[in-house]
Amino acid sequence: MQPIPIAWYEAKPGDRITLYGWGTDLPSGDSKNLPRRLQQLRTTVVPKQRCGDAFISAGEFCTDNLNGTAGPGPGDSGGAAVAVVNGVRTLVGTCRASGWCHPGRR
């Protein structure tokens, strides 16, 4: 295992990122049978306005959730949000299951 560098910038709309988590992968949100393997989801940072009234704070960013079923879910909170910066996988934040993330800026 190698440590992952922390981003020196804040993720912005249009950035492609990968989210990692152990949360449910069922659209229903059923958390009775959580995955046994770490899940990953390639997604995009979207404008904060797309989060609507989700109580997103000034220091958070929002990710896409196609069809309302392709985003972080229950159990994914605390998972890594990773971008590839100059060919290096870099931590840009940690997630909350509701589709937004805390930046990982140094």
C-alpha positions, -999 to 999 in steps of 0.1 A, spaced: 0 0 0 11 35 -8 -2 67 8 -23 89 -14 -14 126 -17 -39 152 -7 -50 177 -33 -38 212 -31 -69 225 -47 -107 223 -43 -126 201 -67 -147 221 -91 -176 214 -115 -166 193 -144 -138 175 -125 -139 137 -131 -135 118 -98 -139 83 -84 -157 77 -52 -149 47 -30 -171 32 -3 -187 2 14 -223 15 11 -253 -2 -4 -252 -5 -42 -290 -10 -45 -311 18 -58 -336 11 -30 -310 20 -4 -315 -14 13 -285 -18 36 -293 -53 48 -268 -69 24 -239 -45 21 -211 -53 -4 -182 -74 7 -159 -56 -17 -149 -20 -18 -171 -3 -44 -160 25 -68 -180 49 -88 -167 72 -116 -186 104 -115 -183 142 -121 -183 172 -97 -214 193 -105 -224 229 -96 -236 232 -60 -270 244 -72 -276 208 -84 -276 197 -48 -307 218 -42 -318 221 -6 -294 193 6 -278 216 32 -244 217 13 -219 240 31 -195 265 15 -166 240 19 -183 210 2 -187 200 -34 -215 180 -51 -213 150 -73 -235 138 -101 -261 111 -94 -274 99 -127 -311 88 -126 -309 92 -88 -294 57 -86 -257 62 -96 -243 81 -66 -231 76 -31 -256 59 -8 -261 48 28 -228 34 42 -205 54 18 -199 83 42 -162 88 49 -152 71 16 -125 87 -5 -131 110 -35 -101 107 -58 -91 125 -89 -62 119 -112 -39 150 -112 -10 150 -136 -12 112 -138 -13 108 -100 -43 96 -80 -50 124 -55 -74 126 -26 -98 156 -33 -122 149 -5 -143 125 16 -179 117 10 -212 120 27 -238 95 14 -261 122 2 -239 130 -28 -216 157 -16 -181 157 -3 -158 175 21 -127 188 3 -93 172 11 -73 204 5 -41 208 24 
